[in-house]
Amino acid sequence: MAKAPADFPRFPLAHLPTPLVEMKRLRAALSERTGKIPPRLFIKRDDCTGLASGGNKTRKLEFLIGEALAQGADTVITTGALQSNHARQTAAAAAAAGLSCVLVLFDSVPYEGQAYRRSGNLLLDRILGAEIRIEAADADAGEVFKRLFGEIEARGGKPYFVPVGGSSATGSLGYAAAYLEIADGLDALGIADAVLVHASSSGGTQAGLLAGAQLRGRGPAIAGINVYRGDNEAMAQGIHALACKTTALLDAPAPAADAVALDGSFLGERYGVPTDAMREAVELVARTEGVLLDPVYTGKGMAGFLAQAMAGKYAKREAAVFLHTGGMPGLFAYEEEF
Ligand SMILES: Cc1ncc(COP(=O)(O)O)c(C=O)c1O
């Protein structure tokens, strides 16, 4: 028999379940633009997970910190770009668990905005007490981490490494559990046929959702919007491999090879570089629903959701749900865009 996410060590961090809210004014705005009525639109508010401004990493970190504590670690190490939401959430989770935190942030996004290097997530990382180490984009990551592990062990510490985005099989358990929560929420509304759309980057969210779908056997279709890699096919393969590792951990059947739906047309020039469609999506959702998205992930994800809804891609469904994965502090780092 398959295991459940609840069978794994878990450190409570998230306020769950997060709200599932209908976006009636956004739906009306899209009808007005297209002359057609889209299906009911919902937003799953994982930006309201409650840990230091929330986001999708909270659910992953419940399992990652659970594993770190089970292993007797005292220092959490993770990595990402300068404005990583994952790094900010990890710093907060480590603080809440009484662990030290080192963030290795690579200066890899070619964005020259004034606030990018001091505000947004970086400011919050400092307030949360993380040790921040900034590395050049082309630094040898293997060497950097080897040195850091050596340093921590030499002073008698025990490090626990969280991969970029928290996207290991253990982290993905958070989104296997989230899938069950979302599917139950749709059941409670009497919605049998929905699609769940979200921004996909390091892949743990999508992989976890796919694993959750394997556990449950029925529920919403899953559609990722690629905000990360130019090579969409390679990214989809990576997500499938991670989903298989997650189902293996759960003793559940692996997802089919073609189970990963990933749309690569909303990334723009590259990861972290703004697009016009992102700016329009952020402003439209803020002004119709009072919901704040972010410039790097959910803004581009929502641009995909809106374009797909307007193109009639969800026309045969009862509902389309956008998974709000957080990231709002990033708005302050990209203040010149708005
Ligand atoms: C706000 C936000 N949305 C979406 C994602 C993408 O999630 P994942 O890395 O699990 O694909 C991230 C992660 O980096 C994020 O910070």
Ligand as a Chemical Component Dictionary entry (heavy atoms), coordinates in Angstrom:
data_LIG
# 
_chem_comp.id                   LIG 
_chem_comp.type                 NON-POLYMER 
_chem_comp.pdbx_formal_charge   0 
_chem_comp.three_letter_code    LIG 
# 
loop_
_chem_comp_atom.comp_id 
_chem_comp_atom.atom_id 
_chem_comp_atom.alt_atom_id 
_chem_comp_atom.type_symbol 
_chem_comp_atom.charge 
_chem_comp_atom.model_Cartn_x 
_chem_comp_atom.model_Cartn_y 
_chem_comp_atom.model_Cartn_z 
_chem_comp_atom.pdbx_ordinal 
LIG C1 C1 C 0 6.870  32.461 -5.864 1  
LIG C2 C2 C 0 7.290  31.187 -6.496 2  
LIG N1 N1 N 0 6.437  30.575 -7.337 3  
LIG C3 C3 C 0 6.757  29.426 -7.962 4  
LIG C4 C4 C 0 7.983  28.839 -7.780 5  
LIG C5 C5 C 0 8.284  27.591 -8.539 6  
LIG O1 O1 O 0 8.205  26.458 -7.755 7  
LIG P1 P1 P 0 9.166  25.230 -8.060 8  
LIG O2 O2 O 0 10.562 25.714 -7.858 9  
LIG O3 O3 O 0 8.762  24.202 -7.090 10 
LIG O4 O4 O 0 8.937  24.825 -9.476 11 
LIG C6 C6 C 0 8.906  29.435 -6.911 12 
LIG C7 C7 C 0 10.214 28.806 -6.672 13 
LIG O5 O5 O 0 11.252 29.094 -6.881 14 
LIG C8 C8 C 0 8.554  30.638 -6.262 15 
LIG O6 O6 O 0 9.407  31.266 -5.433 16 
# 
loop_
_chem_comp_bond.comp_id 
_chem_comp_bond.atom_id_1 
_chem_comp_bond.atom_id_2 
_chem_comp_bond.value_order 
_chem_comp_bond.pdbx_ordinal 
LIG C1 C2 SING 1  
LIG C2 N1 SING 2  
LIG C2 C8 DOUB 3  
LIG N1 C3 DOUB 4  
LIG C3 C4 SING 5  
LIG C4 C5 SING 6  
LIG C4 C6 DOUB 7  
LIG C5 O1 SING 8  
LIG O1 P1 SING 9  
LIG P1 O2 DOUB 10 
LIG P1 O3 SING 11 
LIG P1 O4 SING 12 
LIG C6 C7 SING 13 
LIG C6 C8 SING 14 
LIG C7 O5 DOUB 15 
LIG C8 O6 SING 16 
# 
